[in-house]
Amino acid sequence: MTLIRRTPLIAGNWKMYKTEEQAEDYIQALLPRVSATAGVDVALCVPFTDLRAMIDSARGSRVEVYAQNMHEEPEGAFTGEVSAPMLRELDVRGVVLGHSERRGMFGETDKALALKVPAALAAGLAPILCVGETEQERDNDDTDRKLRQQIKEDLAAVPGERLADVVIAYEPIWAIGTGRVATPEQAQEAIAFIRALVADRDEHAAERVRILYGGSVKPENAAELLALTDVDGALVGGASLEAEPFAAIVAAAARPSTTATGPSPTR
Ligand code: PEP
């Protein structure tokens, strides 16, 4: 069996923060800080209103620009929604899908995600699919069941040969924005479990698919989490809002470029 080295991905999730002007200041501060780091992919998942400015400012750099949501249909009478082809036309590289804030506050269902993930891939967007358990589910030993259900349902319509084009983010809900980070053992165990679930569908895809950890990642804990066997990067909320800590997390993930041969997600 050939050893597949997966290129780590550090993705910042700005949530509903930053006007276009603030975003512009941020990217000018970030670019020089990450330009020399090798062997790591860098993404910023920004509000819709920041997309065009960030794409223009990041063009030609190592920073890729992602959206934070999209509708599954390419167009239609869906007031307030944005479609995958609309994002692609702007040169958006990918999209976060199923973040727990969208699942919890805006009623995003596994049924909708089962349509959104393949719609993103079909349009040429790289989806970052978020999954994870609540604190109560963890306490009730229900973590595996929850992860199995989300992975099974959300990826049901993605064919085996496209599974590795999806990035999966394991984000225990109790660790998001709380300052409580999963222990390395908890993160490794859950992410290895998710990889095994992908292997049930397609073993080759499981070796190539990138699985991120998300939940209170900071410069101080990033290196330990990113060193775990199955952890292929991080989805970073709060610590991505300032260029300096975000660049420090990118640096913690950097690998010598000569050894990085991971998947090249769909453009
Ligand atoms: C997130 O928003 O996906 C996230 C992980 O947030 P934080 O890093 O602030 O916990």
Residues whose N, C-alpha, C, O or C-beta is under 5 A from the ligand:
A	BS01	PEP	N13 A175 I176 G177 T178 G214 G215 S216 V217 L235 V236 G237 G238 A239
